[in-house]
Every structure is written in C-alpha cells, then in structure tokens.
Amino acid sequence: MEKYKGKINIYSLIEGAKKAEGLVVIIDVFRAFSLECYLYSYGAGLVRPVGKIDEAFNWKIKNPGCILVGEREGRMCEGFDFGNSPSSVDPKSVKDKIVIHTTSAGTQGVVNAVLADEIITGSLVNARAIAKYILMKNPDEVSLVCMGNGGIRPAKEDELCAEYIKSILIGEEMSDINSLAKGLQYDGGEHFFREELKDVFPNEDFWLCTKVNCFDFVLRINKDENGFYSEKIMME
C-alpha cells in the first residue's frame, strides 16, 4: 500500500470535531460506528445519524416503519427500539429498514464537523478500509477525530484507532493491533466486564467492537433534504 503524503491531524472530542478540516474521520469504537458497520452487515436499508433524541422521534412520526437506535450515558433512550449495542440489535428487525441513530459521542461528531470537506465514520472493525479510502481519495488534509466518552472525555479505544489508521497511512502499520485491541478490556473497556453493567454494556459488544478489520467497507456521511445519512462504500 502506498504512503499518504498529505497532512494528518488527530483531534479529540466535540471540540475537535468542530475544528476538523479536510477529509474528516469521526471515530467512535465503543460503540456508535462499530454498530453502524454491523447494522449494514445485518442488511439495514439506510442509517441516518442524528444529534438529538427529538429528531429521532420526529422521524418515527414521519416514517412509522423506521427503527430507532441509540443511547445517552450508555443506556438505551426511552422509547427506542434498540440501544447502541451491536450484540443486542435483532438483525431481522433492521433488515431493509431506515435506522435512525443517535448517541452521546459519535453522531455528535458528525453534526459538529462543520468545516469538513467530507466525513466518514471510524472504528477498528473497518480501519484498514478507511485507510484505503483515504489513499484512494488522496486529500490534502485528513483529520482523525477521537470522539471519546460522551464527546467530552478521552477514550483509549478511539485514540488507538486513530493511531492505527495513521500507521497504515504512513506505511508503518502496527503489527500488534489485534493484541492492543484485546488489551482494551483492561484499559478503557473495563465496563463491558462489570457484572452490574451487563445490561447496558454487554460483554459481547466489546468483542464485536474490537474485531479489527472484519469489514471491508467505509461509511461516508452524506446529506440530503432530510438530513445526514451514511453510504456504504466497498473497498475491495
């Protein structure tokens, strides 16, 4: 794989999303943008990220057949169909459906990346595909935005994802990425292994979100008259 010769920025949290320029990658490993990859793998027709819970309910009024997925402080939003959990979403329920997705961090990054020329989502499950896409587009500037916890506190998993994507771009791909991802269970992902939180953060979500490079597609964020939506682009 050739090396990227443009400028690479690594930003953090909602403030970082606001100043990110060029081709912007909004990274949320636990769990927003890992989940969106799984939603498309489950056969979702279209995923629309929104910033506010009220926006999601407005979609349900306009389109009663759509599925509401999301969280606040990790917990499923009241009145939603599913939380922000890839292991908890029923694939049959989302197949061919419009999915409205709102979270505390990831989708907030999308709506706040106002200076971006282009936005794609970021996670470990499709990190190499993201690097391939950036190399294919070859923009002058790339901004990797680590959305962290709630968009306000840094998160090790998002920082690892950003550094991994950067390592591929500069031709020095991390050889130990799989062990580093698994190690997050002791440093950043401990909440997935706490018995009292298993209903909110199922153990299986950790393993699904750290399954490095299991998808060979990127999710590009587009906008139409109804708002944002993600487009699946294969990177074979």
Residue pairs with C-beta under 8 A, 6 or more apart in sequence:
1 131
1 132
1 135
1 168
1 171
2 135
2 171
3 169
3 170
3 171
4 134
4 135
4 138
4 142
4 169
4 170
6 22
6 138
6 139
6 140
6 141
6 142
7 22
7 140
7 141
7 142
8 141
8 142
8 144
8 166
8 169
8 170
9 20
9 21
9 22
9 141
9 142
9 143
9 144
10 143
10 144
10 145
10 146
10 162
10 163
10 166
11 17
11 19
11 20
11 143
11 144
11 145
11 146
12 145
12 146
12 147
12 148
12 154
12 159
13 146
13 147
13 148
13 151
13 152
13 153
13 154
14 108
14 109
14 112
14 147
14 151
14 152
16 143
16 145
16 146
17 24
17 26
17 108
17 109
17 110
17 112
17 113
17 145
17 147
17 151
18 112
18 113
18 114
18 115
19 115
20 113
20 115
20 116
20 143
20 145
21 115
21 116
21 117
21 141
21 143
22 116
22 117
22 118
22 139
22 140
22 141
22 142
22 143
23 116
23 117
23 118
23 120
23 134
23 137
23 139
23 141
23 142
23 143
24 113
24 116
24 117
24 118
24 119
24 120
24 142
24 143
24 145
25 119
25 120
25 121
25 122
25 130
25 134
25 142
25 143
25 144
25 145
25 162
25 165
26 33
26 106
26 109
26 110
26 113
26 119
26 120
26 121
26 122
26 145
26 147
26 221
27 33
27 109
27 121
27 122
27 123
27 144
27 145
27 146
27 147
27 158
27 161
27 162
28 34
28 103
28 105
28 106
28 109
28 121
28 122
28 123
28 147
28 158
29 122
29 123
29 124
29 155
29 157
29 158
29 160
29 161
29 209
29 210
30 155
30 157
30 158
30 188
30 189
30 192
30 205
30 206
30 209
31 84
31 85
31 86
31 103
31 205
31 209
32 84
32 101
32 103
32 105
32 106
32 107
32 121
32 147
33 106
33 121
33 122
33 123
33 219
34 86
34 123
34 124
34 125
34 208
34 209
35 69
35 84
35 85
35 86
35 89
35 101
36 47
36 49
36 101
36 121
36 219
36 230
37 123
37 125
37 126
37 215
37 217
37 219
38 86
38 89
38 125
38 208
39 47
39 69
39 86
39 89
39 94
39 99
39 101
40 47
40 217
40 219
40 230
40 232
41 215
42 89
42 91
42 94
42 95
43 91
43 94
43 95
43 96
44 67
44 94
44 95
44 96
44 97
44 98
44 99
45 95
45 96
45 97
45 98
45 99
46 98
46 99
46 229
46 230
47 98
47 99
47 101
47 219
47 229
47 230
48 59
48 98
48 99
48 100
48 101
48 226
48 227
48 228
48 229
48 230
49 101
49 102
49 106
49 107
49 110
49 111
49 221
49 228
49 229
49 230
50 56
50 59
50 100
50 101
50 102
50 107
50 111
50 227
50 228
51 102
51 107
51 108
51 110
51 111
52 102
53 70
53 72
53 77
53 102
55 100
55 102
55 227
56 68
56 70
56 77
56 80
56 100
56 102
57 68
57 79
59 66
59 68
59 98
59 100
60 66
60 68
60 100
63 98
65 97
65 98
66 97
66 98
66 99
66 100
67 81
67 82
67 93
67 94
67 97
67 98
67 99
67 100
68 77
68 79
68 80
68 81
68 82
68 99
68 100
69 80
69 81
69 82
69 83
69 84
69 89
69 94
69 99
69 100
69 101
69 102
70 76
70 77
70 80
70 83
70 84
70 100
70 101
70 102
70 103
70 107
71 77
71 83
71 84
71 103
71 104
72 104
73 104
73 150
74 84
74 104
74 191
74 197
74 200
74 201
75 83
75 200
76 82
76 83
76 84
76 85
77 83
77 102
81 93
82 88
82 89
82 90
82 93
83 200
84 101
84 103
85 201
85 202
85 205
86 205
86 208
86 209
87 202
87 204
87 205
87 208
88 202
88 205
101 107
104 149
104 150
104 151
105 147
105 148
105 149
105 150
105 151
106 121
106 147
108 147
108 151
109 145
109 147
109 151
110 119
110 121
110 221
110 228
111 228
113 119
113 145
116 143
117 139
118 137
118 139
118 220
119 220
119 221
120 130
120 133
120 218
120 219
120 220
120 221
121 218
121 219
121 221
121 230
122 130
122 144
122 145
122 161
122 162
122 165
123 161
123 209
124 157
124 160
124 161
124 164
124 177
124 181
124 209
124 210
124 211
124 212
124 213
125 208
125 209
125 211
125 212
125 213
125 214
125 215
126 213
126 214
126 215
126 216
126 217
126 218
126 219
127 161
127 164
127 165
127 168
127 177
127 212
127 213
128 168
128 213
128 216
129 213
129 215
129 216
129 217
129 218
129 235
130 165
130 218
131 165
131 168
131 169
132 235
133 218
133 233
133 235
134 142
134 165
134 169
135 169
136 235
142 169
144 162
144 165
144 166
145 162
146 154
146 155
146 158
146 159
146 161
146 162
147 155
147 158
148 154
148 155
148 158
149 155
155 188
156 184
156 187
156 188
157 181
157 184
157 188
157 189
157 209
157 210
160 180
160 181
160 184
163 174
164 173
164 174
164 177
164 212
167 173
167 174
174 180
177 212
178 212
181 210
181 212
182 210
184 206
184 210
185 192
185 193
185 206
189 206
189 210
191 197
191 201
192 201
192 202
192 203
192 205
192 206
193 203
193 206
194 201
216 234
216 235
216 236
217 232
217 233
217 234
217 235
218 232
218 233
218 235
219 230
219 231
219 232
219 233
220 230
220 231
220 233
221 228
221 229
221 230
221 231
222 228
222 229
222 230
222 231
223 229
